[in-house]
Amino acid sequence: MKLPILIEQMPFDVYLDDPAPEPSLTSSLVRRLLETAPRKVWRETRRLNPNAETATSSIFDLGTAAHALFTGEGNKIAEIPFNDYRTKDAQAARDAAYAAGKTPVLSKDIARVDAMACEALDQFSKNEDIGPLLPTSAREASIFWNEAGVMHRARPDFYHGPSNTIIHYKTTGVEIRPATLAKYAASSGWDMIAAHYDAAGFALTGSAPRQFFAVQETSPPHLCLVAELDEVFIGEARARRKRAIEIWARCLRTNTWPGNIGKTIMLECPEWHERNLIADKDAEQAAKANGADMMDLAIDWQAPEGWQSARKNEVIE
């Protein structure tokens, strides 16, 4: 494999198995290396751990299915002839679809997935920035490159080579609001995705790509919005990504994937907990100042129903 390289029509399973000459970093692995111990990352990575299990979740199936229809790439859709997954037969059909490399979609949601794909095509095509690029963009192309002595890979939903533009298609179950989208983007790791794909485009062309996030609601009427991260957003993520690359490189070089640190850590009392403790202490002092018995107050607040009346009739010698 001559690097850097862009390969079109590579099956998704092949990409997931990581056909690079050496184990390669993805944006997902970068994020995991920054949020958990390397040992857990090793366990979750198919190239490193042959026994790694592929994560599946019905929560994301609608978006995954719409993604396949909109891009024309990805796993095939398996219609599950049930209204929910409460029965064992429905669960078995869902699991069989996963095992076959397909995306399970309940019969009642098939029309919804079709509507999402149609709305995505209609609404995004009208966007002045990405609309003209969608018809001629490579879809689900796989990019491989070497950076800082480490292999990397990425698979943009849409890549427009002539303009070096990457379009990320995202679906969400929450309402899209311009005023709150930046917070959602940060919590969803869009900045780390952008930083990784920024490196992919640079490896191919020698210049940073322009990137757009095309996001769509999974609930009708499936509203869409196109967003772009500013330089501060991506710049901070680039710095964090370098740290992840260093961790990955060292773990590969030494074949050591440590868990949590060996030293005991000191936990600082959280501010909110400290405020609650102070409030409790103030309430206790106020009660004592008024001559109240704290045990009586505790009984009044916490006693099971019926116990308090029994206590009032108790004879105390």
For each residue, the residues with C-beta under 8 A, 3 or more apart:
1: 5 19 20 21 144
2: 5
3: 144 145 146 203
4: 143 144 145 146 203 204
5: 1 2 143 144 145
6: 138 141 142 143 159 161 204
7: 10 141 142 143 144
8: 138 141 142
9:
10: 7 14 15 19 141 142
11: 14 15
12: 15 16 73 74 75 140 155
13: 16 17 101
14: 10 11 17 19
15: 10 11 12 18 19 142 153 155
16: 12 13 46 54
17: 13 14 46 47
18: 15 23 24 46 47 153
19: 1 10 14 15
20: 1 23 24 144 151 153
21: 1 151
22: 150 151 252
23: 18 20 45 47 48 151 252
24: 18 20 47 144 150 151 152 153
25: 29 30 150 151 152 153 196 244 245 248
26: 29 30 152 153 154 196
27: 30 31 154 189 192 193 195 196 197
28: 31 32
29: 25 26 32 33 41 45 244 248
30: 25 26 27 33 34 192 195 196 241 244 245
31: 27 28 34 35 189 192 244
32: 28 29 35 36 40 41 44
33: 29 30 36 38 41 244 247 248
34: 30 31 192 240 243 244
35: 31 32
36: 32 33 40 41
37: 40 41 258 259 260
38: 33 41 42 247 251 257 258 259
39: 42 43 257 258 259
40: 32 36 37 43 44 259
41: 29 32 33 36 37 38 44 45 257
42: 38 39 45 48 49 251 257
43: 39 40 49 52
44: 32 40 41 49 52 55
45: 23 29 41 42 48 49 52
46: 16 17 18 49 50 52 54
47: 17 18 23 24
48: 23 42 45 52
49: 42 43 44 45 46 52
50: 46
51:
52: 43 44 45 46 48 49
53:
54: 16 46 98
55: 44
56: 98
57: 60 61
58: 61 85 94 104
59: 173
60: 57 63 64
61: 57 58 64 65 103 104 105
62: 65 66 105 109 112 113 116 171 218
63: 60 66 67 170 171 172 218
64: 60 61 67 68 74 75 103
65: 61 62 68 69 77 103 105 113
66: 62 63 69 70 113 116 117 120 171 216 218
67: 63 64 70 71 74 157 169 171
68: 64 65 71 72 73 74 75 76 77 103
69: 65 66 72 77 113 114 116 117
70: 66 67 116 117 120 121 169
71: 67 68 74 139 140 157 158 169
72: 68 69 139
73: 12 68 139 140
74: 12 64 67 68 71 103 140
75: 12 64 68 101 102 103
76: 68 101 102 103
77: 65 68 69 102 103 105 110 113
78: 93 96 97 100 102 103 104 105
79: 105 106 107 110
80: 85 90 93 94 97 104 105 106 107
81: 93 107
82: 85 87 89 90 93 106 107
83: 106 107 108
84: 87 90 106
85: 58 80 82 90 91 94 106
86: 90
87: 82 84 90 91
88: 91 92
89: 82 92 93
90: 80 82 84 85 86 87 93 94
91: 85 87 88 94 95
92: 88 89 95 96
93: 78 80 81 82 89 90 96 97 104
94: 58 80 85 90 91 97 98 104
95: 91 92 98 99
96: 78 92 93 99 100
97: 78 80 93 94 100 102 103 104
98: 54 56 94 95 101 102 104
99: 95 96
100: 78 96 97
101: 13 75 76 98
102: 75 76 77 78 97 98
103: 61 64 65 68 74 75 76 77 78 97
104: 58 61 78 80 93 94 97 98
105: 61 62 65 77 78 79 80 109 110 113
106: 79 80 82 83 84 85 109 110
107: 79 80 81 82 83 110
108: 83 111 112
109: 62 105 106 112 113
110: 77 79 105 106 107 113 114
111: 108 114 115
112: 62 108 109 115 116 218 220
113: 62 65 66 69 77 105 109 110 116 117
114: 69 110 111 117 118
115: 111 112 118 119 220 222
116: 62 66 69 70 112 113 119 120 171 216 218 222
117: 66 69 70 113 114 120 121
118: 114 115 121 122
119: 115 116 122 123 216 221 222 224
120: 66 70 116 117 123 124 169 214 216 222 224
121: 70 117 118 124 125
122: 118 119 125 126
123: 119 120 126 127 216 223 224
124: 120 121 127 130 131 134 214 224 226
125: 121 122 131 134
126: 122 123 131
127: 123 124 130 131 214 226
128: 131 132
129: 133 212 226 228
130: 124 127 133 134 158 165 167 212 214 226
131: 124 125 126 127 128 134
132: 128 135
133: 129 130 136 137 158 160 163 165 167
134: 124 125 130 131 137 158 167
135: 132
136: 133 160 162
137: 133 134 158 159 160 165 167
138: 6 8 141 156 158 159 160 161
139: 71 72 73 157 158
140: 12 71 73 74 155 156 157
141: 6 7 8 10 138 155 156 159
142: 6 7 8 10 15 153 154 155
143: 4 5 6 7 153 154 155 156 159 200 203 204
144: 1 3 4 5 7 20 24 151 152 153
145: 3 4 5 151 152 153 199 200 203 204
146: 3 4 149 150 151 152 203
147: 150 152 199 203 245
148: 242 245 249
149: 146 249
150: 22 24 25 146 147 245 248 249 252
151: 20 21 22 23 24 25 144 145 146
152: 24 25 26 144 145 146 147 196 199 200 203
153: 15 18 20 24 25 26 142 143 144 145
154: 26 27 142 143 196 197 200
155: 12 15 140 141 142 143
156: 138 140 141 143 159 166 167 168 197 200
157: 67 71 139 140 167 168 169
158: 71 130 133 134 137 138 139 166 167 169
159: 6 137 138 141 143 156 165 166 167
160: 133 136 137 138 163 164 165 166 167
161: 6 138 164 204
162: 136
163: 133 160 210
164: 160 161 201 204 205 207 209 210
165: 130 133 137 159 160 209 210 211 212
166: 156 158 159 160 197 200 201 209 210 211 212
167: 130 133 134 137 156 157 158 159 160 211 212 214
168: 156 157 190 193 197 211 212 213 214
169: 67 70 71 120 157 158 214 216
170: 63 188 190 213 214 215 216
171: 62 63 66 67 116 215 216 217 218
172: 63 176 184 215 216 217 218
173: 59 217 218 219
174: 184 217
175: 217 219
176: 172 181 215 216 217 223 224 225
177: 180 181
178: 181 225
179:
180: 177 183 184
181: 176 177 178 184 185 215 225 227
182: 185 186 233
183: 180 186 187
184: 172 174 180 181 187 188
185: 181 182 188 190 191 213 227 229 233
186: 182 183 189 190 191 233
187: 183 184
188: 170 184 185
189: 27 31 186 192 193
190: 168 170 185 186 193 194 213 229
191: 185 186 194 195 229 233 234 236 237
192: 27 30 31 34 189 195 196 237 240 241
193: 27 168 189 190 196 197
194: 190 191 197 198 211 229 233 234 237
195: 27 30 191 192 198 199 234 237 238 240 241
196: 25 26 27 30 152 154 192 193 199 200 241
197: 27 154 156 166 168 193 194 200 201 209 211
198: 194 195 201 202 208 209 211 234 238
199: 145 147 152 195 196 202 203 241
200: 143 145 152 154 156 166 196 197 203 204 209
201: 164 166 197 198 204 205 207 208 209 211
202: 198 199 205 206 207 208 209
203: 3 4 143 145 146 147 152 199 200
204: 4 6 143 145 161 164 200 201
205: 164 201 202 209
206: 202
207: 164 201 202
208: 198 201 202
209: 164 165 166 197 198 200 201 202 205
210: 163 164 165 166 228
211: 165 166 167 168 194 197 198 201 228 229
212: 129 130 165 166 167 168 226 227 228
213: 168 170 185 190 226 227 228 229
214: 120 124 127 130 167 168 169 170 224 225 226
215: 170 171 172 176 181 224 225 226 227
216: 66 116 119 120 123 169 170 171 172 176 222 223 224 225
217: 171 172 173 174 175 176 222 223 224
218: 62 63 66 112 116 171 172 173 222
219: 173 175 222
220: 112 115
221: 119
222: 115 116 119 120 216 217 218 219
223: 123 176 216 217
224: 119 120 123 124 176 214 215 216 217
225: 176 178 181 214 215 216
226: 124 127 129 130 212 213 214 215
227: 181 185 212 213 215
228: 129 210 211 212 213
229: 185 190 191 194 211 213 233 234
230: 233 234
231: 234 235
232: 235 236
233: 182 185 186 191 194 229 230 236 237
234: 191 194 195 198 229 230 231 237 238
235: 231 232 238 239
236: 191 232 233 239 240
237: 191 192 194 195 233 234 240 241
238: 195 198 234 235 241 242
239: 235 236 242 243
240: 34 192 195 236 237 243 244
241: 30 192 195 196 199 237 238 244 245
242: 148 238 239 245 246
243: 34 239 240 246 247
244: 25 29 30 31 33 34 240 241 247 248
245: 25 30 147 148 150 241 242 248 249
246: 242 243 249 250
247: 33 38 243 244 250 251
248: 25 29 33 150 244 245 251 252
249: 148 149 150 245 246 252 253
250: 246 247 253 254 256
251: 38 42 247 248 254 255 256 257 258
252: 22 23 150 248 249 255
253: 249 250
254: 250 251
255: 251 252
256: 250 251
257: 38 39 41 42 251
258: 37 38 39 251 261
259: 37 38 39 40
260: 37
261: 258 265
262:
263:
264:
265: 261
266:
267:
268:
269: 273 274
270: 273 274
271: 274 275
272: 275 276
273: 269 270 276 277
274: 269 270 271 277 278
275: 271 272 278 279
276: 272 273 279 280
277: 273 274 280 281
278: 274 275 281 282
279: 275 276 282 283
280: 276 277 283 284
281: 277 278 284 285
282: 278 279 285 286
283: 279 280 286 287
284: 280 281 287 288 294
285: 281 282 288 289
286: 282 283 289 290
287: 283 284 290 292 294 297
288: 284 285 291 292 294
289: 285 286
290: 286 287
291: 288
292: 287 288 296 297
293: 296 297
294: 284 287 288 297 298
295: 298 299
296: 292 293 299 300
297: 287 292 293 294 300 301
298: 294 295 301 302
299: 295 296 302 303 308 311
300: 296 297 303 308
301: 297 298
302: 298 299
303: 299 300 307 308 311
304: 307
305: 308
306: 309 310
307: 303 304 310 311
308: 299 300 303 305 311 312
309: 306 312 313
310: 306 307 313 314
311: 299 303 307 308 314
312: 308 309
313: 309 310
314: 310 311
315:
316:
317:
